């Protein structure tokens, strides 16, 4: 039987991990299609039919043929289809999406870009590195203040797509030579996410090649 979902991405991609983690936490099996970015597979016509931006991830819902891109939009779609992690109330749902957009604006870029710089995938002038380092710390400080004020999760009393999304960023910060332990309340929040049923880490969730469900 064909899995309902096919995830196209690469195991090194934080946004691909976010979507894979959401599927896994929801108990959804999925086919995985490895996209070799170094060979430019994301720019080939057949892939651009799925994602006009030429980026990963892409999630294909095989039940209706929809191909979705941008990890935040995919998480929102999956919350709607599975009925999980969307938020228990309207306020929770709105707050979760606020955090989702905040993450895209303030958190993802400095963490992911410094990770890529540290791994040698991207080159930046020292002043740009310093700017990203300042932005990364400021974002972690914002999260630390939120959790230090008594919140276990980002929106409401339970994990939502916002927690899954931002965890997928925080979990890779150490690869950019950042000490997340400097934010003890963020660390406690990360451990709460890691304790969720079916959780898998960045090292174990996605394979380095295509795989059927």
C-alpha positions, 0 to 999 in steps of 0.5 A: 500500500502506498503511504499517504505522504511522500516527503522530498528533501535531504537529511541535512536540511533543518526544514525537511527535518521539521516536516519529518518530525511532524509526520513522525509525531503524528504517527504517519508513515511516509515515503522519503525521496532524497533530493541531491542538492549538490547535483542540482536536483532541486532545479530540474524541471520535474522537481520544479513542478512540485516546488516552483522555488526549487527548494526542499522540503516538498510534501506530496499528499498522495490522497489528493495529489497536492504538493506543498512547499515551505515547512511552516505551511506544510506543518499547518496543513498536516495539523489540519489533516491529522487533527494534531498539534494545531492548538486546543483553542482558537487562542492557542492556534493563533499564538502557535502561528505567531511563533511560527512566523516569528521563527521564520523572521528571527530564529531560522536564518541566523541559526541555519546560516551559521550552521552552514558557515561552520560546515563550510557550505557558505562563506560570510565576511566577519561582520556578517558572521558577527551580525548573525551571532548577535541575532541568534543569541537575541532569538534564544534570549526571547525563547528563554524569557518565554519559558522562564515566565512559566510556560511549558510550550509556546502556545497553550498547555500542549505542544503545537506546530510552533514547538515542532518548528522551532525545535527543528531550529534549536536542535541544530544550533550546536552545529553552528558552534552555539551553546544552547545550555546557556539557556536552561529553560530552552533546554528543558523545553527541548527535553519536553519535545524529545519526550513526546511519543514517536520522537526521533532526533535529527541524527536518526529520523531521515536517511541519506537516501530514498526510502519507502515507508 
